[in-house]
Amino acid sequence: MLKQHLQFKLSQKLSPQQIQLMKLIQLPTQAFEQRLVQELEENPALETGKEESSTLDDGFDNTEYEGEGEGETVNTEDINIDDYLSDDEVPDYRTRANNYSADDDEKSIPYAAGISFNQYLINQLNTEYLSDEEWAIAEFLVGSVDESGYIRRPLSDITDDLAFTQNIYVEEATIEKVLKIVQDLDPPGVGARSLGECLVNQLKRKEQQPDVVLAINILEKSFDQFTKKHYKKLIQKHGVTEEQLKGAISEIEKLNPKPGGSYSGSNKIIEHIVPDFAIKIVDGELELTLNGRNAPELHVSREYNNMLEGYKNAKDKSKSQKDAVLFIKQKLDAAKWFIDAIKQRQQTLFITMSAIMQYQKEYFLSGDERKLRPMILKDIADAIEMDVSTVSRVANSKYVDTPYGTKLIKEYFSESMKNVQGEDVSTKEIKKILESVIGEEEKKKPLTDDKLASILKDKGYPIARRTVAKYREQLSIPVARLRKEI
């Protein structure tokens, strides 16, 4: 049996405007500028730049839009022109000297034109005397060189590819012969199939001094023992003294393990980070500024308001005019919402970063990472009375320029642990001390994770060996055996 009844239920749903606002808050400066350009292209009712004063003298009685102007608004669709006109008053958010910085002008960095790494190698092949077949093989090999300068594929695979794609049928020995020609190109070490071969090829280009000869022998005959730093075994196997081994290792350390990186890296367009905030120390106090590119001059098009005024004064209103007014209303609503959203975005960014700055005030004044307080998203969310997700959107995608470098904001967040005094300390503080302890260790006998845990405990940080190992890996520090020096 069907029944009808009323049921009241409270539920929270984000409106499309709220979702768009969250997306705007998440955007860093450069992405925000692209979004702004997109909105200006899609909505002709939205304009950028300051309104010219002459546009105010366009036949309007401007007092009509002050206070009691609501009675003079257009009746169609209940459009209130007052809501869309910008007045002469400067908004409050614009009067804050510390709200944005004077870097509105876009600064473009010129890049030098260059050729690709593979083309650089091909150009060198033009100086070699090669048959048509050898040229085709060499060109194919150069095309197989990756950005690091290596050929990672087995010659058997390259032989098959030459047959299927180039209709060239040759033995591996022929490809090996041409590969030697490719490996003679610059930079030294290019075209190698392994790290050992790369380093040996570089050493063979050097003057064959005793240290260089010994280094080649070590890499060719004892590569695994060298990488594992079994120095005593190397001394015994090659019949050399400790000083001779030091000389050979010194030669190896001068080599480039990624020969292609030095060339290809210099020809890439580097993605420059645009800081969203800047923190300066002025007279012993912190000063926060928001990048001025986040505070664009926007206003609603005066022409669209003129259209509404023309419709209001028209005696005969056709259907097409009514449709036009409805279109204008939609564009005006979208423009007004976007302007308000930009203001709210600015306010949210500034309030959030200001709270983070004050929370980590001791660090920003000194630059000492040991003074970073434990801080999680909820700490800042509670301080500014906003949702944790809002703080997360600001922290995960924004950069701040400080006297100690430009850093991602989320790097200032860290978990906490108790020291022996029962005080909460940041895990970043512990990592900094761990890094310092390892930096001061005796390299002939590097400290194991157990010993590091013991030292940290003596310093007042009781953490387990596995935690030390985790922090060490996060700091990209190898295990004790690989930190060993002769």
N, C-alpha and C positions, 0 to 999 in steps of 0.2 A: 504494500500500500504506500503510495507516494504522499509525502507530507512536506509542507513548506514551513520553514521557521527561520528566524533571524539569529545570527551569531556574530558577536563582536570579538574581534581578534586584533591584537597589536602586533605589528610586524615592521621591521626596518628594511627598506629597500632604497638602493642608491638610484637617484634620478640620472638620466643621461648627462645632464649638466655636471653633476657631482663626479661622475666617472671621467668626464673630459677634464675636469679640474685636477683630479688625481693624476691623470696622464701628463698634464702640463707641469705639475709640481715635480714629477719624476724626471723631466727632460733637463739635461745639462744645457749650458749656455748656447753652444753651437747648434744643437738639435732644436732648442727653443726658437732660435732665429729662423731656422728652416720652417718650423711650424708657423711662425708669424708670417713669413712670406706666402705660405700656402693659403692662410686665412685671408690675407689681403687680396690674393688672386681670385679666391672663390666668392668673396663678399664685397661687392662694389660699394656697399654702404659704410664700409670701414676704411678709414684713411689714416696714414701715418704722417708724422711731422706736426709742427705747431700750427694751429689755426691762424690764418692771417686776420689782422684786425679789420681789414676792409670787408671781409665777408660778414661782419656783424652789421654793417650798414647796407643791408640789402633790401630795404623797404619794410623790414620787420620793426615793430615797436617792441624793443627788447624787454621793456618792463612787463610786457605781457607774460613773460616766462618766469617772472619773479613772484613767488608766493601765491598770488591770487590768479595766476594765469590758467588754472585748470578749467575755468568756465569758458575759455576761448579755444579749447582744444577741438580737434576734428572729431565728429561724432561717429563716423564710419568705423566699425570694428573697435570702438572705444579706445582709439589710439590717443595717447597723451603725448603731444609733441615735446612737452617739457622734459620728459624722461630721456629724450634722446639728444637734446641740445646741450652743448658744453658751455658753461658760464665763464665769467672772467676770473672767478676765484681759483686760487691755486689749491689743489687737493692737499690734504694734510700729509699724506705719505710723501709728497714731493718736497715738503719743507724740512725734512729730516736730513741734516747735513751728513749723517753717518749711514744713510740708507743705500746710497749707490755711489760709485766712484766715477770720476770724469774720464772714462775710457770708452766713450760711445763710438768713436771713430773706428771703423774696421781697419785693421792693419794687416795687409797681405804680405807674405814673405815670398820673394822670387826664388824660383828653383832653377838650377842650371840644367840644361838639357843634356842627356847622356844616352849611351847605347846600353843594351842589355848585356848581361854577363856572357850569355851564349854567343851573341853577336861579336863581342870582344874577342872571344876565342876563334870564331870563324875568320875574323879579319887577320888574325895571326897565321892561320892556315894558308892564307893567300901568298905567304912568303915561302912556303914549302914546295918542293918539287915532288908532285904526286901524280900517279896515273889516274885516269878517270875512275877506275874501280876503287883505288885507295882514297881518292877524294870523297867519293860517296860514303865509304865506310867511316872515314874521319868525321865527316859532317854528321853522320848518324850517331857516332860516339859523343861528339860535342853536344848534340841534342839530348843525350842521356845524362849529361852532367847536371846535378842538382845545384841548388843555391849555395850549398856548403862547399861545392867543388868536387864532390865524389860521384863515381859511377857505382850505384848500389846494386845493379843487376848482374847476374852471372853472364859470362861470355857465351855460354850455350844458349841462353835466352835471346841474346843480341843476335847470334847466328841465325836463329829461327826467324826473328823479326826481319832481318835483312832479306831472307829468302821470300817471306810472305808479302812484305810491304814494298821492298825495293827490287825484287827479282834478282838479287845478288846471291849467288851460291858460292861460299868460300869456307875454308876450314878455320877452326878456332885459332890455329897458329898464325894465319894471315891477319886476323883481327888483333891478335896479341901484338904483332909487329906494328900495325897502325896505331894501336893504343900507346905504344912507347913514344910515337911521334906526338900524340896528343898530350902525353905527360911531360913532354919537353916544353910545352907552352907556359906562358906566365898566367897567373902567379904560380910560383914553385909549389909542387904538391898537388896540382890540379889533375883530375882524372884518375885519382887513386881509387882502389876498390875497398880499402880498409884503412883504419887509422894508422896501423903500423907501416903500410906501404906509403901512405901520405908523408909520414915523418921521415922515412928512409929516403924517399925521392928528394925531399928538401935538403937533407944532409949531404946527399951525393952531389949537389950543386955547390957545396962549400969547398973551400980549400981543405984537402985531406990531411989535416993535422991529427996528431995522436988521439986527442979527445974526440974528434969527429969520427975517426975510424972505429974507436971503441964504442961510441954511441950507436953506430950502424950495426956492429956485431951484436950488441945487446938487444936492439930492436928486432933484428932478423932471427936471432937464435934463442932469446930469452924474454920475449915480449910479455908473456903472462907473469913471469916472476917480477919483471919491471913494474907492471901495472899494479901488482899486489905489494910492491915495495919490500920484497924479500932481499934486502941489500946484502946480507951475509952470504946468501946463496949465490948472488951475482959475483961477489968478490972471489968466492971459492971457484966457481965455474969458469970464470974468465981469467983467473990468475992475476988479478990487479990489486993495487992498494986502495985504501979508502979514499985517498986524495985523488987518485986517477978516476975512481968511480964518480966522485963529486964533479970532476971536470966534464965527464961524459954526460952526466945528468944535467949539468948547467947548459950544455949545448942543446940538449933535447928541450929544455924548458924555454929556450928562445924561439922554438918553432911555432908555426901557426897550425893548430889542429883543424881549422876550417878555412882553407885558402880562398874559397869563393866568397866567404862572408865579408872580407875586407873590401871586395870590389862591388858585389851586388848590393851590400848595405848602403854604400855611398850614393847609389843611384835610385834609391827608393824615396818616394815622397813621404816624409815623416809626418805622422799625425800629431800635430801640436796640441797640447792640452791648454784649454782656455779656462783659467781659474774662475769659479763662480763667485768666490768670496776672496777678500784680502784682509789679513790681520796685521796690524802694525803696532809697534810700541811707541807711544807718544807721551813723553814726560812721565815714564814709569807706569803708564796705564795702557790697557789694550784698546785698540780702536778697530772696529769691524766695518767693512764696506762691502756692499753688494755690487758686483760688476754692472756697470751702467748699461750694458747691452741687454740686461734683463729688465730694464725699465724704459721701454720705448714710448715715444709720444704718439698716442692714438686718440682719434676722435671720430665721431659719427659724421658722415658726409652731410654738408649743409645743403647740397643739391637735392638730396632725398627729402630733406625737410621742406625744401621749397616746393617739391612735388605735392607733398601733403597739403601745404598751404594753398597751392593752386586748386587742388581738389575741393578744399573747404570753401573756397570762394566761388567755385563754379555753380551756376544755377541748375543746369541740366546735367545729371550724373548718369552716364551710360553704363551698361554692364561691363564693357571693356575697361572703363575707368575704375570701377569697383574692383575688378580682378587685379588691376595694376596696383591699387592701394593695398590690397591684401598681400601682394608680393613684396611691396615696400615695407609693410609692417613686419613681415617675416625676416627680411634682411636687417631692419633696424633692431629687432629683438636680438638677433644673432650677434650683431655688432656690439650692442650694449652689454650683452652677456659676456662677450669675449673681453671687452675692456675691464669689466668688473672682475673676471677671472684672472686677468693679468695682475691686477692690483692685489687680489687675494694671494696669488702665487708669490708675489714679491714679499708680502707681509709674512707669509708662512715660512719662506726661505730665511728671511732675516731673523725672525723670532727663534727658529730652530737652531740656526748657527750661533746666534747670540747665547743661547742656553748652553750649547756645547762649549763655547769659548769660556764662559764663566765657570762651568763645571771643571774644565781643565786649565784654569787660570794659571796655576803654578807652572805647568809645563810650557804654556805659550809665553810666559814671561822669561823662562830660563832656557828652554830648548832641551832640557834634560829629560830623556824618555823615562828615567827612573821615577820621575814625578808625575807620570800619567796615572790618574786614578782609575780604579776599576769602574767601567761605565758600560751599561747595557742600554738598549733602545728604550726600555721602560723607564729608566731614570730620567731621560730627557722628555719622554712623553708625559710623565707625571708633572715635570717642572713647567711645561708649557700648556698643560691640560689639552693635549691633542692625542689622537690615536697612535698606537705604536707603528701601524702601517705607514702613516704620514711621515714619521721620523725616518723610517726605513727608506722611503722613497727619496728623501733628501740625502741621506748618508751614503746610499749605495751608488749614486751616480754623479755626485758633485765633488769638485776639488776646491781646496782653499790654499791660497798663496800666503805663506808665513815667512818670518825671517829665517826659518830653518829649512826652507824648501817648499815645493808645491806637492801636496799629498791628498789622496782620496780621504774623504771625511770618515768613512767607515773604519779607517786604520786607527782612529782614536778610541774605538770601542774595544773593550776586552773584558774577559771574565775575571773573576777574583778568586783568591784563595787565602787561607789564614796563614800568617807567619807564627813564629813561636810565641809572640806576645799576644796572639789572638786578634791581630789587626788584619783588616782586608787589604790585600796588596794586588796590584794588577799583574796578570801573567806576562804582560809586556816588560814589566820591571824585572821579573825573574829571567826572561829571555835575554835582557840586556846584561844582567850580571853573568849569566851563563856564557854569553859571547865574550865578555871581558875575561873570564876565567880561562877559557880555551885560548884566547889570544895571548895570555901570559904564560901558558904551559911550556914545558921544555919539549921541543919538537923531536928530540931523539927518543923521548919516552912520553908520548902523548897520553893524556888522561883518559881512562876508560869511562863508560857511562856510570859504572858503580862508584868510581872515585869521584866523578863530578857530582853525583847525588850526595856523597858524603861531605864534599866541600860546601855545597849549597845548604846542607843541613847545619853545618857549623856556622854559616852566615845567617842562619835564622829562617831558612826556607825549607821545611821538611817535605820534600817531594820524592816520589818513588823513582827507581831507575828507569822504568818504562816511560814515565812522564818526561824524564830528562832526554831519553831517546827521541820522544815525539817533538819536544821543543827544538832539539838539535837538528832534526830533519826539517822542521819548519824554517829554521835559519839557514838551510842549505849547507850545513857543516857535515863533512863525512865522518865515518867512524874513526876511532883512534888509529887503527892500522894504516888507514889511508892518509892520515895527517902526519905520519912519521916522516922525518927528514934525517938524512945522513949527517 
